[in-house]
Amino acid sequence: MLKIREGTSENWYALYLSIILNFSSDKALKYFSFKLNTKHRNYSLKHIEIMIKLKKNGVRYKEIGEKYGITRSQVKAILQYHSKRKGR
């Protein structure tokens, strides 16, 4: 499901374009110049190991997030995902 930062009325306009002009949903949203929430970063294992070490040394999720330009909840999710994969 696509998410955009503007309100829901823009979604209806994009849906209209998709139906009437046979646009894809991405193309319809780009037509209105809406920014899509497609920001996704892949972190190397080195960066993840650094995050893990910082957290083990008592650094808060928020502070780690500020270092990497992400939110505290994103840091927490990254660390939880990788700790489950590694069995930490």
ROKOL-775010 format. One record per residue (C-alpha): residue number from 1; chain; x, y, z. Coordinates in nm, 3 decimals. Layout:
<nulum><seq>NUM</seq><mol>A</mol><c1>X</c1><c2>Y</c2><c3>Z</c3></nulum>
...
//
This chain:
<nulum><seq>1</seq><mol>A</mol><c1>0.000</c1><c2>0.000</c2><c3>0.000</c3></nulum>
<nulum><seq>2</seq><mol>A</mol><c1>0.135</c1><c2>0.343</c2><c3>-0.093</c3></nulum>
<nulum><seq>3</seq><mol>A</mol><c1>0.153</c1><c2>0.615</c2><c3>0.165</c3></nulum>
<nulum><seq>4</seq><mol>A</mol><c1>0.187</c1><c2>0.983</c2><c3>0.090</c3></nulum>
<nulum><seq>5</seq><mol>A</mol><c1>0.247</c1><c2>1.274</c2><c3>0.321</c3></nulum>
<nulum><seq>6</seq><mol>A</mol><c1>-0.047</c1><c2>1.486</c2><c3>0.210</c3></nulum>
<nulum><seq>7</seq><mol>A</mol><c1>-0.411</c1><c2>1.428</c2><c3>0.306</c3></nulum>
<nulum><seq>8</seq><mol>A</mol><c1>-0.649</c1><c2>1.166</c2><c3>0.173</c3></nulum>
<nulum><seq>9</seq><mol>A</mol><c1>-0.811</c1><c2>1.388</c2><c3>-0.093</c3></nulum>
<nulum><seq>10</seq><mol>A</mol><c1>-0.493</c1><c2>1.358</c2><c3>-0.298</c3></nulum>
<nulum><seq>11</seq><mol>A</mol><c1>-0.535</c1><c2>0.982</c2><c3>-0.293</c3></nulum>
<nulum><seq>12</seq><mol>A</mol><c1>-0.879</c1><c2>1.022</c2><c3>-0.451</c3></nulum>
<nulum><seq>13</seq><mol>A</mol><c1>-0.739</c1><c2>1.243</c2><c3>-0.728</c3></nulum>
<nulum><seq>14</seq><mol>A</mol><c1>-0.467</c1><c2>0.990</c2><c3>-0.796</c3></nulum>
<nulum><seq>15</seq><mol>A</mol><c1>-0.726</c1><c2>0.710</c2><c3>-0.803</c3></nulum>
<nulum><seq>16</seq><mol>A</mol><c1>-0.929</c1><c2>0.912</c2><c3>-1.053</c3></nulum>
<nulum><seq>17</seq><mol>A</mol><c1>-0.625</c1><c2>0.950</c2><c3>-1.280</c3></nulum>
<nulum><seq>18</seq><mol>A</mol><c1>-0.547</c1><c2>0.581</c2><c3>-1.244</c3></nulum>
<nulum><seq>19</seq><mol>A</mol><c1>-0.896</c1><c2>0.483</c2><c3>-1.358</c3></nulum>
<nulum><seq>20</seq><mol>A</mol><c1>-0.968</c1><c2>0.745</c2><c3>-1.624</c3></nulum>
<nulum><seq>21</seq><mol>A</mol><c1>-0.623</c1><c2>0.775</c2><c3>-1.782</c3></nulum>
<nulum><seq>22</seq><mol>A</mol><c1>-0.504</c1><c2>0.422</c2><c3>-1.702</c3></nulum>
<nulum><seq>23</seq><mol>A</mol><c1>-0.208</c1><c2>0.554</c2><c3>-1.499</c3></nulum>
<nulum><seq>24</seq><mol>A</mol><c1>-0.026</c1><c2>0.338</c2><c3>-1.248</c3></nulum>
<nulum><seq>25</seq><mol>A</mol><c1>-0.072</c1><c2>0.455</c2><c3>-0.889</c3></nulum>
<nulum><seq>26</seq><mol>A</mol><c1>0.292</c1><c2>0.571</c2><c3>-0.877</c3></nulum>
<nulum><seq>27</seq><mol>A</mol><c1>0.257</c1><c2>0.767</c2><c3>-1.200</c3></nulum>
<nulum><seq>28</seq><mol>A</mol><c1>-0.069</c1><c2>0.927</c2><c3>-1.081</c3></nulum>
<nulum><seq>29</seq><mol>A</mol><c1>0.090</c1><c2>1.039</c2><c3>-0.754</c3></nulum>
<nulum><seq>30</seq><mol>A</mol><c1>0.398</c1><c2>1.169</c2><c3>-0.937</c3></nulum>
<nulum><seq>31</seq><mol>A</mol><c1>0.167</c1><c2>1.362</c2><c3>-1.170</c3></nulum>
<nulum><seq>32</seq><mol>A</mol><c1>0.061</c1><c2>1.566</c2><c3>-0.868</c3></nulum>
<nulum><seq>33</seq><mol>A</mol><c1>0.423</c1><c2>1.581</c2><c3>-0.747</c3></nulum>
<nulum><seq>34</seq><mol>A</mol><c1>0.343</c1><c2>1.411</c2><c3>-0.419</c3></nulum>
<nulum><seq>35</seq><mol>A</mol><c1>0.634</c1><c2>1.261</c2><c3>-0.234</c3></nulum>
<nulum><seq>36</seq><mol>A</mol><c1>0.604</c1><c2>0.890</c2><c3>-0.179</c3></nulum>
<nulum><seq>37</seq><mol>A</mol><c1>0.715</c1><c2>0.732</c2><c3>0.146</c3></nulum>
<nulum><seq>38</seq><mol>A</mol><c1>0.961</c1><c2>0.501</c2><c3>-0.025</c3></nulum>
<nulum><seq>39</seq><mol>A</mol><c1>1.265</c1><c2>0.588</c2><c3>0.179</c3></nulum>
<nulum><seq>40</seq><mol>A</mol><c1>1.438</c1><c2>0.268</c2><c3>0.268</c3></nulum>
<nulum><seq>41</seq><mol>A</mol><c1>1.799</c1><c2>0.228</c2><c3>0.363</c3></nulum>
<nulum><seq>42</seq><mol>A</mol><c1>2.004</c1><c2>-0.083</c2><c3>0.379</c3></nulum>
<nulum><seq>43</seq><mol>A</mol><c1>2.263</c1><c2>-0.083</c2><c3>0.652</c3></nulum>
<nulum><seq>44</seq><mol>A</mol><c1>2.580</c1><c2>-0.286</c2><c3>0.630</c3></nulum>
<nulum><seq>45</seq><mol>A</mol><c1>2.650</c1><c2>-0.543</c2><c3>0.895</c3></nulum>
<nulum><seq>46</seq><mol>A</mol><c1>2.928</c1><c2>-0.314</c2><c3>1.016</c3></nulum>
<nulum><seq>47</seq><mol>A</mol><c1>2.679</c1><c2>-0.033</c2><c3>1.085</c3></nulum>
<nulum><seq>48</seq><mol>A</mol><c1>2.440</c1><c2>-0.272</c2><c3>1.255</c3></nulum>
<nulum><seq>49</seq><mol>A</mol><c1>2.720</c1><c2>-0.408</c2><c3>1.475</c3></nulum>
<nulum><seq>50</seq><mol>A</mol><c1>2.807</c1><c2>-0.049</c2><c3>1.571</c3></nulum>
<nulum><seq>51</seq><mol>A</mol><c1>2.440</c1><c2>0.016</c2><c3>1.660</c3></nulum>
<nulum><seq>52</seq><mol>A</mol><c1>2.435</c1><c2>-0.299</c2><c3>1.873</c3></nulum>
<nulum><seq>53</seq><mol>A</mol><c1>2.754</c1><c2>-0.198</c2><c3>2.055</c3></nulum>
<nulum><seq>54</seq><mol>A</mol><c1>2.623</c1><c2>0.154</c2><c3>2.116</c3></nulum>
<nulum><seq>55</seq><mol>A</mol><c1>2.300</c1><c2>0.015</c2><c3>2.262</c3></nulum>
<nulum><seq>56</seq><mol>A</mol><c1>2.490</c1><c2>-0.233</c2><c3>2.483</c3></nulum>
<nulum><seq>57</seq><mol>A</mol><c1>2.696</c1><c2>0.060</c2><c3>2.612</c3></nulum>
<nulum><seq>58</seq><mol>A</mol><c1>2.382</c1><c2>0.242</c2><c3>2.723</c3></nulum>
<nulum><seq>59</seq><mol>A</mol><c1>2.328</c1><c2>0.481</c2><c3>2.433</c3></nulum>
<nulum><seq>60</seq><mol>A</mol><c1>1.958</c1><c2>0.556</c2><c3>2.382</c3></nulum>
<nulum><seq>61</seq><mol>A</mol><c1>1.772</c1><c2>0.458</c2><c3>2.067</c3></nulum>
<nulum><seq>62</seq><mol>A</mol><c1>1.704</c1><c2>0.826</c2><c3>2.002</c3></nulum>
<nulum><seq>63</seq><mol>A</mol><c1>2.074</c1><c2>0.914</c2><c3>2.012</c3></nulum>
<nulum><seq>64</seq><mol>A</mol><c1>2.163</c1><c2>0.625</c2><c3>1.781</c3></nulum>
<nulum><seq>65</seq><mol>A</mol><c1>1.887</c1><c2>0.737</c2><c3>1.546</c3></nulum>
<nulum><seq>66</seq><mol>A</mol><c1>2.022</c1><c2>1.091</c2><c3>1.537</c3></nulum>
<nulum><seq>67</seq><mol>A</mol><c1>2.361</c1><c2>0.953</c2><c3>1.433</c3></nulum>
<nulum><seq>68</seq><mol>A</mol><c1>2.208</c1><c2>0.763</c2><c3>1.140</c3></nulum>
<nulum><seq>69</seq><mol>A</mol><c1>1.928</c1><c2>1.008</c2><c3>1.054</c3></nulum>
<nulum><seq>70</seq><mol>A</mol><c1>1.644</c1><c2>0.775</c2><c3>1.151</c3></nulum>
<nulum><seq>71</seq><mol>A</mol><c1>1.385</c1><c2>0.765</c2><c3>1.431</c3></nulum>
<nulum><seq>72</seq><mol>A</mol><c1>1.429</c1><c2>0.584</c2><c3>1.761</c3></nulum>
<nulum><seq>73</seq><mol>A</mol><c1>1.159</c1><c2>0.334</c2><c3>1.664</c3></nulum>
<nulum><seq>74</seq><mol>A</mol><c1>1.343</c1><c2>0.254</c2><c3>1.339</c3></nulum>
<nulum><seq>75</seq><mol>A</mol><c1>1.663</c1><c2>0.189</c2><c3>1.534</c3></nulum>
<nulum><seq>76</seq><mol>A</mol><c1>1.474</c1><c2>-0.035</c2><c3>1.775</c3></nulum>
<nulum><seq>77</seq><mol>A</mol><c1>1.315</c1><c2>-0.227</c2><c3>1.487</c3></nulum>
<nulum><seq>78</seq><mol>A</mol><c1>1.650</c1><c2>-0.274</c2><c3>1.311</c3></nulum>
<nulum><seq>79</seq><mol>A</mol><c1>1.816</c1><c2>-0.402</c2><c3>1.628</c3></nulum>
<nulum><seq>80</seq><mol>A</mol><c1>1.527</c1><c2>-0.632</c2><c3>1.717</c3></nulum>
<nulum><seq>81</seq><mol>A</mol><c1>1.521</c1><c2>-0.777</c2><c3>1.365</c3></nulum>
<nulum><seq>82</seq><mol>A</mol><c1>1.892</c1><c2>-0.846</c2><c3>1.363</c3></nulum>
<nulum><seq>83</seq><mol>A</mol><c1>1.900</c1><c2>-0.981</c2><c3>1.718</c3></nulum>
<nulum><seq>84</seq><mol>A</mol><c1>1.632</c1><c2>-1.236</c2><c3>1.624</c3></nulum>
<nulum><seq>85</seq><mol>A</mol><c1>1.828</c1><c2>-1.336</c2><c3>1.313</c3></nulum>
<nulum><seq>86</seq><mol>A</mol><c1>2.151</c1><c2>-1.381</c2><c3>1.507</c3></nulum>
<nulum><seq>87</seq><mol>A</mol><c1>1.989</c1><c2>-1.528</c2><c3>1.819</c3></nulum>
<nulum><seq>88</seq><mol>A</mol><c1>2.137</c1><c2>-1.258</c2><c3>2.041</c3></nulum>
//
